[in-house]
Amino acid sequence: MAFFSIIIPHFSGIDILTDCLDSLYRASGQFEVILVDNGSADDSVSVVRTKFPRVLIHEPGENLGYAGGCTAGAAFAKGDWLVFLNNDTMVDPEWLIQLETAISHNPDATCLQPKILSLQAHRAGRSVFDYAGAAGGRLDWLGYPFAWGRVMDSIEKDEGQYDHSQRLFWSSGTAMVIRRQEAVQLNFFVPAFFAHMEEIDLCWRLLSAGGQVISVPASVVWHLGGQTLALGHPRKMYLNHRNNWLMVIKNTPVPYLVMISPFRILLDLLAGLSYSKKQGWEGFKIILRAWKWLWTNRKVLADLRRQNQSTIRWKGFRRVFKQMDPVPVVVRRALQAGKVF
């Protein structure tokens, strides 16, 4: 029987955390829970110690973000499988049993993602995919992520259309399941990301090394979302743009990076113009701040590329490229909306 180490990075919000832990301990399966407290300003730690004494609590004394918090918690894990889980989730009672079944049927799989649905919709009696991961992550050839069930701002109802296991490019950090051995070999998440897209970067490196990511739709997780940074928050938008560039720069061969960069710069400018319509100059500055960080930290990027030779060599990149989607996200969204850009 598989033993899962569930690692939850947490920064304040005792109510959402209590709901999450309640649902975990009502679920079947063999598991342990490791809570990494990223400097909560409330009484989260003391409440968890009282109400959930089985939880192992790690307090690093600073906010390590999602990337650093998950990596720190993994150091205490005993399971062969690690589950990186958001604190604003609730799980189906059989979610681990379904993951275990999928693992036994797919021995080559090294990373898995449950079906992630909206907790708000679930509480209202509806079944709608969640923005963060939905039915499984994909990546287009320009390096932009989307998910089955969610393309940009378009989110589908769950009507069973993705209720079959399939190969993915990435597993969402909302509920990411990865074999511990592979996570250790890949050195977990890169701290420079802090939060957002670090899980896609890890899956990119996993695919480059010959790993396999699959969806497990029979395992269900509900996600509240936006509890740390709300959708549309300027910092979230900044991190998404910055980290997407960071991921692409550190993982692609130079000729490929040179080829796609003009398209990406144009799309960044269009995104900045779109943001400026709602937020004025401050909206456009989101893009400029992301570019400034990349320029200021170009030595960091160069070091990351040197450390990442396996992904930027053509042999490893070919494995990854085969998993990329040939239809750019912006085109896919336009087709869905019946528009032409």
For each residue, the residues with C-beta under 8 A, 3 or more apart:
1: 30 100
2: 29 30 79 80 81 96 99 100 103
3: 30 31 32 78 79 80 81
4: 29 30 31 32 79 81 82 83 96 99 177
5: 31 32 34 74 77 78 79 81 82 83 180
6: 24 31 32 33 34 83 85
7: 34 36 70 73 74 77 82 83 84 85
8: 17 20 33 34 35 36 73 85 86 87
9: 36 38 64 65 66 69 70 73 84 87
10: 13 17 35 36 37 38 40 44 69 87
11: 37 38 39 40 63 228
12: 40 41 42 44
13: 10 16 17 40 42 44 87 88 227
14: 17 18 42 43 44 47
15: 18 19
16: 13 19 20 87 88 224 227
17: 8 10 13 14 20 21 35 44 48 87
18: 14 15 21 22 47 51
19: 15 16 22 23 90
20: 8 16 17 23 24 85 86 87 88 89 90
21: 17 18 24 25 33 48 51 52 55
22: 18 19 25 26
23: 19 20 26 27 89 90 91
24: 6 20 21 27 31 33 91
25: 21 22 52 54
26: 22 23 93
27: 23 24 31 91 92 93 94 95 96
28: 93 94 96 97
29: 2 4 95 96 97 99 100
30: 1 2 3 4 96
31: 3 4 5 6 24 27 79 83 96
32: 3 4 5 6 54 56 77 78 79
33: 6 8 21 24 52 54 55 56
34: 5 6 7 8 55 56 57 58 73 76 77
35: 8 10 17 45 48 55 56 57 58 73
36: 7 8 9 10 58 60 64 69 70 72 73
37: 10 11 40 44 45 57 58 59 60
38: 9 10 11 60 62 63 64 65 69
39: 11 61 62 63
40: 10 11 12 13 37 44 45
41: 12
42: 12 13 14
43: 14 46 47
44: 10 12 13 14 17 37 40 47 48
45: 35 37 40 48 49 57 59
46: 43 49 50
47: 14 18 43 44 50 51
48: 17 21 35 44 45 51 52 55 57
49: 45 46 52 53 55 57
50: 46 47 53
51: 18 21 47 48
52: 21 25 33 48 49 55
53: 49 50
54: 25 32 33
55: 21 33 34 35 48 49 52
56: 32 33 34 35 76
57: 34 35 37 45 48 49
58: 34 35 36 37 72 73 76
59: 37 45
60: 36 37 38 64 68 69 72
61: 39
62: 38 39
63: 11 38 39
64: 9 36 38 60 67 68 69 71 72 191
65: 9 38 68 69 191 193 194 195
66: 9 69 70 173 189 193 194 195 196 198
67: 64 70 71 189 190 191 192 193 194 195 198
68: 60 64 65 71 72 189 191 194
69: 9 10 36 38 60 64 65 66 72 73
70: 7 9 36 66 67 73 74 84 173 188 189
71: 64 67 68 74 75 188 189 191
72: 36 58 60 64 68 69 75
73: 7 8 9 34 35 36 58 69 70 76 77
74: 5 7 70 71 77 82 180 183 188
75: 71 72
76: 34 56 58 73
77: 5 7 32 34 73 74 82 180
78: 3 5 32
79: 2 3 4 5 31 32 82 180
80: 2 3 179 180 181
81: 2 3 4 5 99 103 177 178 179 180
82: 4 5 7 74 77 79 177 178 179 180 183
83: 4 5 6 7 31 175 176 177
84: 7 9 70 173 175 176 178 199
85: 6 7 8 20 89 174 175 176 221
86: 8 20 89 132 173 174 175 223
87: 8 9 10 13 16 17 20 227
88: 13 16 20 119 223 224 225 227
89: 20 23 85 86 119 174 175 221 222 223 224
90: 19 20 23 119 221 222
91: 23 24 27 95 96 175 220 221 222
92: 27 95 98 219 220 221
93: 26 27 28
94: 27 28 97 98 218 219
95: 27 29 91 92 98 99 114 219 220 221
96: 2 4 27 28 29 30 31 91 99 100 219
97: 28 29 94 100 101
98: 92 94 95 101 102 114 216 218 219 220
99: 2 4 29 81 95 96 102 103 112 114 177 216 219
100: 1 2 29 96 97 103 104
101: 97 98 104 105 218
102: 98 99 105 106 109 112 165 214 216 218 219
103: 2 81 99 100 106 107 109 112
104: 100 101 107
105: 101 102
106: 102 103 109 165 212 214
107: 103 104
108: 212
109: 102 103 106 112 212 213 214
110: 178 179 182 206 211 212 213
111: 171 176 177 178 179 182 203 206 211 212 213 214
112: 99 102 103 109 171 177 178 213 214 215 216 219
113: 116 133 136 137 168 171 172 175 176 177 213 214 215 216
114: 95 98 99 175 177 216 217 219 220 221
115: 129 134 135 158 162 163 215 216 217 218 219 220 221
116: 113 129 130 132 133 134 135 172 174 175 221 222 223
117: 121 122 127 128 129 130 158 220 221 222 223
118: 121 122 126 128 129 130 131 155 222 223 225
119: 88 89 90 122 123 130 222 223 224 225
120: 123 124 224 225
121: 117 118 124 126 127 128
122: 117 118 119 125 126 127 222
123: 119 120
124: 120 121
125: 122
126: 118 121 122 157
127: 117 121 122 157 158 159
128: 117 118 121 155 156 157 158
129: 115 116 117 118 134 135 147 149 150 155 156 157 158
130: 116 117 118 119 133 134 150 155 174 222 223 225
131: 118 134 150 155 225 231
132: 86 116 172 173 174 223 225
133: 113 116 130 136 137 147 150 171 172 173 174 175 223
134: 115 116 129 130 131 147 148 149 150 155 156 162 172
135: 115 116 129 147 148 149 158 162 215 217
136: 113 133 147 148 162 166 168 171 214 215
137: 113 133 145 146 147 168 169 170 171 172 200 203 213
138: 145 146 147 148 168 169 170 325
139: 143 144 145 146 169 170 200 204 323 324 325
140: 143 144 145 146 324 325 326 327 328 329 332
141: 260 321 324 325 326 328
142: 260 263 264 267 328 329
143: 139 140 244 247 248 252 260 264
144: 139 140 244 267 328 329 330
145: 137 138 139 140 169 170 197 200 244 329
146: 137 138 139 140 150 151 152 325 329 332
147: 129 133 134 135 136 137 138 150 151 172
148: 134 135 136 138 162 166 215
149: 129 134 135 155 156 158 161 162
150: 129 130 131 133 134 146 147 154 155 156
151: 146 147 154 329 332 333 336
152: 146 329 330 333
153: 333
154: 150 151 333 336 337
155: 118 128 129 130 131 134 149 150
156: 128 129 134 149 150 159 161
157: 126 127 128 129
158: 115 117 127 128 129 135 149 161 162
159: 127 156
160: 163
161: 149 156 158
162: 115 134 135 136 148 149 158 166 215 217
163: 115 160 217 218
164: 217
165: 102 106 214 215 216 217
166: 136 148 162 214 215
167: 212 213 214 323
168: 113 136 137 138 171 203 213 214 215
169: 137 138 139 145 200 203 204 207 213 323 324 325
170: 137 138 139 145 199 200 203 204 213
171: 111 112 113 133 136 137 168 175 176 177 178 199 203 213
172: 113 116 132 133 134 137 147 175 176 199
173: 66 70 84 86 132 133 176 198 199
174: 85 86 89 116 130 132 133 221 223
175: 83 84 85 86 89 91 113 114 116 133 171 172 221 223
176: 83 84 85 111 113 171 172 173 199
177: 4 81 82 83 99 111 112 113 114 171 216
178: 81 82 84 110 111 112 171 182 183 202 206
179: 80 81 82 110 111 182 183
180: 5 74 77 79 80 81 82 183 184
181: 80 184 185
182: 110 111 178 179 185 186 206 209 211
183: 74 82 178 179 180 186 188 202
184: 180 181 187 188
185: 181 182 209
186: 182 183 202 205 206 209
187: 184 190
188: 70 71 74 183 184 202
189: 66 67 68 70 71 193 198 199 201 202
190: 67 187 193 198 201 202 250 304
191: 64 65 67 68 71 194
192: 67 246 297 300 304
193: 65 66 67 189 190 196 197 198 201 243 246 247
194: 65 66 67 68 191 198 239
195: 65 66 67 198 228 229 239
196: 66 193 236 239 240 243
197: 145 193 200 201 239 240 243 244 246 247
198: 66 67 173 189 190 193 194 195 201 202 243
199: 84 170 171 172 173 176 189 202 203
200: 137 139 145 169 170 197 203 204 247
201: 189 190 193 197 198 204 205 243 246 247 250 251
202: 178 183 186 188 189 190 198 199 205 206
203: 111 137 168 169 170 171 199 200 206 207 213
204: 139 169 170 200 201 207 208 247 251 311 320
205: 186 201 202 208 209 251 308 310 311
206: 110 111 178 182 186 202 203 209 211 213
207: 169 203 204 210 211 212 213 319 320 323
208: 204 205 251 310 311 316 317 319 320
209: 182 185 186 205 206 310 316
210: 207 319
211: 110 111 182 206 207
212: 106 108 109 110 111 167 207
213: 109 110 111 112 113 137 167 168 169 170 171 203 206 207
214: 102 106 109 111 112 113 136 165 166 167 168
215: 112 113 115 135 136 148 162 165 166 168
216: 98 99 102 112 113 114 115 165 177 219
217: 114 115 135 162 163 164 165 220
218: 94 98 101 102 115 163
219: 92 94 95 96 98 99 102 112 114 115 216
220: 91 92 95 98 114 115 117 217
221: 85 89 90 91 92 95 114 115 116 117 174 175
222: 89 90 91 116 117 118 119 122 130
223: 86 88 89 116 117 118 119 130 132 133 174 175
224: 16 88 89 119 120 227
225: 88 118 119 120 130 131 132 231
226: 229 230 231 233
227: 13 16 87 88 224
228: 11 195
229: 195 226 233 235 236 239
230: 226 233 236
231: 131 225 226 236
232: 236 237
233: 226 229 230 236 237
234: 237 238 279 282 283 286
235: 229 238 239
236: 196 229 230 231 232 233 239 240
237: 232 233 234 240 241 275 286
238: 234 235 241 242 286 289 290
239: 194 195 196 197 229 235 236 242 243
240: 196 197 236 237 243 244
241: 237 238 244 245 268 271 286 287 290
242: 238 239 245 246 289 290 293 294
243: 193 196 197 198 201 239 240 246 247
244: 143 144 145 197 240 241 247 248
245: 241 242 248 249 264 290 291 294
246: 192 193 197 201 242 243 249 250 294 301 304
247: 143 193 197 200 201 204 243 244 250 251
248: 143 244 245 251 252 257 260 264
249: 245 246 252 257 294 301 304 305
250: 190 201 246 247 301 304 305 308 311 312
251: 201 204 205 208 247 248 308 311 312 317 320
252: 143 248 249 256 257 260 311 312 317
253: 256 257 312 313 314 317
254: 257 258 312
255: 258 259
256: 252 253 259 260 317
257: 248 249 252 253 254 260 261
258: 254 255 261
259: 255 256
260: 141 142 143 248 252 256 257 263 264
261: 257 258 264 265
262: 265 266
263: 142 260 266 267
264: 142 143 245 248 260 261 267 268
265: 261 262 268 269
266: 262 263 269 270
267: 142 144 263 264 270 271 330
268: 241 264 265 271 272 287 290 291
269: 265 266 272 273 287
270: 266 267 273 274
271: 241 267 268 274 275 287
272: 268 269 275 276 283 284 286 287 288
273: 269 270 276 277 284
274: 270 271 277 278 283
275: 237 271 272 278 279 283 284 286 287
276: 272 273 279 280 281 283 284
277: 273 274 283
278: 274 275 283
279: 234 275 276 282 283
280: 276 283 284
281: 276 284 285
282: 234 279 285 286
283: 234 272 274 275 276 277 278 279 280 286
284: 272 273 275 276 280 281 287 288
285: 281 282 288 289
286: 234 237 238 241 272 275 282 283 289 290
287: 241 268 269 271 272 275 284 290 291
288: 272 284 285 291 292
289: 238 242 285 286 292 293
290: 238 241 242 245 268 286 287 293 294
291: 245 268 287 288 294 295
292: 288 289 295 296
293: 242 289 290 296 297
294: 242 245 246 249 290 291 297 298 301
295: 291 292 298
296: 292 293
297: 192 293 294 300 301
298: 294 295 301 302
299: 302 303
300: 192 297 303 304
301: 246 249 250 294 297 298 304 305
302: 298 299 305 306
303: 299 300 306 307
304: 190 192 246 249 250 300 301 307 308
305: 249 250 301 302 308 309 312
306: 302 303 309
307: 303 304
308: 205 250 251 304 305 311 312
309: 305 306 312 313
310: 205 208 209 313 316
311: 204 205 208 250 251 252 308 316 317 320
312: 250 251 252 253 254 305 308 309 316 317
313: 253 309 310 316 317
314: 253 317 318
315: 318 319
316: 208 209 310 311 312 313 319 320
317: 208 251 252 253 256 311 312 313 314 320 321
318: 314 315 321 322
319: 207 208 210 315 316 322 323
320: 204 207 208 251 311 316 317 323 324
321: 141 317 318 324
322: 318 319
323: 139 167 169 207 319 320
324: 139 140 141 169 320 321
325: 138 139 140 141 146 169 332
326: 140 141
327: 140 331 332
328: 140 141 142 144 331 332
329: 140 142 144 145 146 151 152 332 333
330: 144 152 267 333 334 341
331: 327 328 334 335 341
332: 140 146 151 325 327 328 329 335 336
333: 151 152 153 154 329 330 336 337
334: 330 331 337 339 340 341
335: 331 332 338
336: 151 154 332 333
337: 154 333 334
338: 335
339: 334
340: 334
341: 330 331 334
